[in-house]
Amino acid sequence: MATNYELYLGGPRQQNTDWAIFPAAPFNAANVSNLGPPSKHPVVFAASRTFDFVNDAALKYFLKKNVTLPMVVGDALGAVVVPSNSLFFGAFFKVTTPVAGTVGTAKLKFRTSGKDVGVAFNLFGPTLASGFAAYDPAIAAGATTAALAAQLYHYFATPDILDLVLVTVPNPATLAGLTITVTPVYFNFQTGMMN
């Protein structure tokens, strides 16, 4: 059975029994409804989250203590919260250090809405995956303006979390050795104090 591993930053305090930073509190839209973006101004945001399972001691400890091996298709890393009142365009991703082996793919997916963002990409080398995952990559020919707008961007009235989801499992079935950055790009319309 697939597992969601909460590795997002921010949100409510989580007291882990071993004082570890991760996992974060279970994602719940009500718990992060006031989680503000990195600035208080209504501009474009690109709040990156880098999973560095090579150098980040907290993530390596998390893998050792919390991840059930072997990992399975559908296992998800909670990457970045897109706050409420946001107009989401897509997400940049870049694999800096691939996983060992010859297989392993992932996709970006919103947990609450269930919406896939972009298409699946490789987690292994030799050519490192990077690109921009559009909110809806399947633009229909001859789409009306309203239909085209709904495919180019999406308004989030309530927060959602962008997950990195395994589509095919690396061999060996772990993310040890992987470094990947996920950067959602969105407008946020909240101003002033938000929490």
C-alpha positions in Angstrom: 0.0 0.0 0.0 1.3 3.4 -1.0 2.3 5.9 1.8 2.3 9.7 1.9 5.5 11.0 3.6 5.1 14.5 4.9 8.2 16.5 4.1 6.7 19.9 3.4 8.0 23.0 5.3 5.7 25.1 7.5 2.3 24.3 8.9 1.4 23.2 12.5 4.0 22.1 15.0 4.7 18.3 14.9 6.3 16.7 18.0 8.1 13.6 16.8 9.1 11.2 19.6 12.8 11.3 18.6 12.8 15.1 18.1 13.4 14.7 14.4 12.4 17.5 12.0 10.5 15.1 9.8 7.8 13.9 9.3 5.8 17.1 9.3 2.3 17.1 10.6 -0.2 15.2 8.4 -1.4 17.5 5.7 -4.8 19.0 6.4 -6.1 22.0 4.4 -7.6 23.5 7.6 -4.2 23.3 9.4 -2.4 25.2 6.8 -5.1 27.6 5.7 -3.1 30.6 7.0 0.3 29.4 5.9 1.6 32.4 4.1 3.9 32.4 1.1 7.5 33.5 1.5 6.5 37.2 1.1 3.5 39.3 2.0 3.1 40.9 -1.4 0.8 39.7 -4.1 3.4 38.8 -6.7 4.6 35.6 -8.5 6.1 33.1 -6.1 8.4 30.2 -6.8 8.8 28.5 -3.4 11.4 25.8 -4.1 11.7 22.6 -2.1 14.9 20.6 -2.6 15.0 17.0 -1.5 18.7 16.3 -1.0 18.9 12.7 0.2 22.7 12.9 -0.4 23.6 15.8 2.0 20.6 16.7 4.1 21.1 14.9 7.4 17.4 15.3 8.4 16.2 13.7 5.2 18.7 10.9 5.4 17.6 10.2 9.0 13.9 10.4 7.9 14.6 7.7 5.2 16.3 5.5 7.7 13.7 5.8 10.5 10.3 6.4 8.7 10.2 5.1 5.1 9.0 1.5 4.7 11.3 -0.3 2.2 10.9 -1.3 -0.4 9.1 1.8 -1.6 6.1 1.2 -3.9 4.3 2.8 -6.7 2.2 5.7 -5.4 4.5 6.5 -2.5 4.4 10.3 -2.3 6.7 13.0 -0.8 4.7 16.1 0.4 6.8 18.7 -1.3 5.3 22.2 -1.3 2.1 23.7 0.0 0.4 26.1 -2.4 -1.5 28.5 -0.1 -5.1 29.5 -0.5 -6.0 32.4 -2.9 -3.3 31.3 -5.3 -3.3 31.2 -9.1 -1.1 28.2 -10.0 0.6 28.0 -13.4 2.9 25.0 -13.1 6.0 23.7 -11.5 9.7 23.6 -12.4 11.6 20.4 -11.5 15.2 19.4 -11.7 17.0 16.2 -10.8 20.5 17.2 -9.7 21.6 13.8 -8.5 19.8 10.7 -9.9 19.0 7.6 -8.0 21.2 4.5 -8.7 19.9 1.9 -11.1 18.2 2.0 -14.5 14.5 2.6 -13.7 12.5 5.0 -11.6 10.0 7.7 -12.6 7.9 10.2 -10.7 5.2 12.8 -11.3 4.0 15.9 -9.6 0.4 15.7 -8.3 -1.9 17.7 -6.1 -3.1 15.6 -3.2 -6.5 17.1 -2.4 -7.6 17.8 -6.0 -5.9 14.7 -7.3 -4.7 16.7 -10.4 -1.5 15.5 -12.1 0.8 18.3 -13.1 2.8 17.7 -16.2 3.9 14.2 -17.1 6.1 11.6 -15.5 9.9 12.1 -15.6 13.0 10.0 -14.9 14.7 9.9 -11.5 17.8 8.2 -12.9 20.6 9.2 -15.3 22.6 9.6 -17.4 20.5 12.5 -18.8 19.1 14.4 -15.8 15.4 15.3 -16.0 14.4 18.9 -15.7 11.6 21.1 -17.1 8.4 23.0 -16.5 5.3 20.9 -15.7 2.3 22.9 -16.9 -0.9 22.7 -14.9 -2.5 20.8 -17.7 -0.2 19.6 -20.5 -3.0 18.3 -22.7 -4.3 21.4 -24.4 -7.1 20.5 -26.7 -7.0 21.8 -30.3 -9.6 24.5 -30.9 -10.3 25.0 -27.1 -12.5 27.9 -26.2 -11.0 30.7 -24.2 -12.6 29.5 -21.0 -11.4 25.9 -21.6 -7.9 27.1 -22.5 -7.7 29.3 -19.4 -8.7 26.3 -17.2 -5.8 24.3 -18.7 -3.2 27.0 -18.4 -3.7 27.9 -14.7 -5.8 27.0 -11.7 -7.2 29.1 -8.9 -6.8 27.5 -5.4 -9.4 29.0 -3.1 -8.2 26.6 -0.4 -4.6 25.3 0.1 -3.4 22.1 -1.5 0.0 20.3 -1.4 2.1 19.4 -4.4 3.4 15.8 -4.0 6.3 14.0 -5.7 4.7 10.6 -6.5 6.5 7.5 -7.6 5.2 6.2 -10.9 7.7 3.4 -11.3 9.9 2.4 -8.4 13.7 2.8 -8.6 15.8 -0.3 -8.3 16.9 -0.6 -5.5 13.5 0.6 -4.2 14.7 3.7 -2.3 15.3 7.4 -2.8 18.8 7.3 -1.2 21.2 9.3 -3.4 18.5 11.4 -5.0 18.6 15.2 -5.2 15.6 16.9 -6.8 14.2 20.4 -6.6 10.5 21.1 -7.1 9.4 24.8 -7.6 5.7 25.6 -8.0 5.0 28.9 -9.7 1.9 30.8 -8.7 0.4 34.2 -8.0 -0.8 34.7 -4.5 -3.4 37.3 -3.7 -3.1 37.4 0.1 -1.5 40.5 1.7 -0.6 41.7 5.1 -0.4 39.4 8.2 -1.6 35.9 7.4 -0.9 33.9 10.5 
